[in-house]
Amino acid sequence: MFQRIIDGISASTGTTVRLASLAAGAALALFVTTCFLCAAAFISVLEKYGPVQACLAGAGVFFLLTIAAAGSYWGYKREVRTRARIAAERAAKAAPSMLADPMLLATGLQIVRAIGVKRLLPILAVGGVALGILASRAGAADETSAEPAE
């Protein structure tokens, strides 16, 4: 049983390492290509306009690339934050009620059986009254805080 799990992990790890090495090779090739293109553009501008203009042109191009990368990063970061907020809101809405928990219901039934219905009714009545008083006070506090201060 464990051998199948270990074989699956080994196969997926091998595949991941191969794909990572291919991606690293592609990134290195892209870097070298970009370096040669930048050198060619620099030499072209150097021959036509001079060394100062060639350096400024190269700096301008890389500055624009940096701004584009930073804008992309900030946009991605904002999107991740928005997704996390939406996921948290959905999780809060989808949170199951405590009364839907079968373990809680089973525990409640065991308590009722152990104490007895006749003894439990007065306790539940007092608890209901206390809950009603708390709810009415919370509503009154919300109404008074909503009024503007003079």
N, C-alpha and C positions, 0 to 999 in steps of 0.2 A: 504494500500500500504506500509506504513512504518512498519506495524506490521510484514509483511513477511520479510522485510530487517532485522529487529531487531531479529526475530526468527532465521534467517540464521546465523547472527553474533553470537547469543547466542549458537547455536548448534556447530558452528565451534570452538568457544572459549572453550566450554566444552570438545570437542574432543581433542583440543590442550592441555588443562590442564591434561586430563587423560594420554595422550601420554607422556607428560613431566614428570609426576610423575612415570610412568613406566620406562622411561629412567633413571631417578634419582635412582630408586630402583635397576635397573640393574647395574648402575655405582657403587653404593655402594657395591653390591654383588661382582662385579669384583675387587674392591679395597680390600675387606676383603680376597678374594681368593688369590690375588697377595701377600698380607701381609703374609698369611700362607705359601705360596710356598717359599717366600723369607726366612722366618724363618726356614723352613725345610732345604733349601739349606745351610743356614748359620750354622745350627747345624751339618749337615753332614760334611761340610768342617772343622768346628771347631774340631770335634772328630778325623778327619783323619790327619789334618795338623797343627792345633793350632789356637789361637785367632787372631794373626796378619795376617796370610794368609787368614783367613775367612773374616776379615774386608776388606782386600784388594780385595778379590774376589768379595764381595758384592759391593764395590765401583766401581770396574771395570765394572760389569754388568750394574749398574745404569748409569755409564758414557757413555757406549755404547748406552743405551736406550735414553739418553739425546741427544747424537750426532745424532741418527736416527730421533728423533723428530724434532730437529733443522733443519736438512737437509730437512725433509719433509715440514716444515713450509716455509723455504726459497724457495723451489721448487714451492710450492703452491702460494707464494707471487709473484714470477716471472711469473707464469702462469696467475695469475689475471691481472698483469700489462700488459702482452702481449695481453690478451683478450681485455682489455680496450683500448689499442692502436689500435688494429685491428677494434674494434667497432667504435672508433672515426674516423678512416680512411674511413670506410664504410659509416658512417653518412655524412662525408664531401663529399664523392663521390655521395651519393644519395640525397644531398641537392637539392631541386628543384630550377629551375631558377626563378628569379624574374618575368620574362615575362610569366611564366606559372601560376602565381597567378591570379585567376579570379577577385579578388578585385582590384588589380593593373590595370588590363586591363579595368575594368569598370570605374575606376577613370580616366584613360587616355582618354577614350572615352568621358567622361563628360567634361574634360578640352578642348578637341578638339571641342566639340559642343559649349562650352561657349566662347572660344576665337575665333574660326573660323579657317578653314584650311588656308585661304589666309594670315592671320596674323601669324600663327604658323610656316609656311614653312621657313621664314627667321630666326626665332629663332632656329629651328632644324638645319638649315644649319650652323649657327655660332657654335652651340654646337658640330656638327660633325667635323668641322675644328679644334676646340679646343681639342676634343678627339683625333683626328689624330696627332696633334702636341705633345700632352702628350705621346701618344703611341710611337712616333718616338724618343722622348727624353729618355723614359724609356729603349728602345732597345739599344740606343747609350750608355747609362750609363752602361748597362750590359756588352756590348762588351769591353768597356775600362777597367772595373774592372776585366775582365777575363785575361787581359794581365799580365804577370809576372813583378814585380817591379825589376828595375836594381840597 
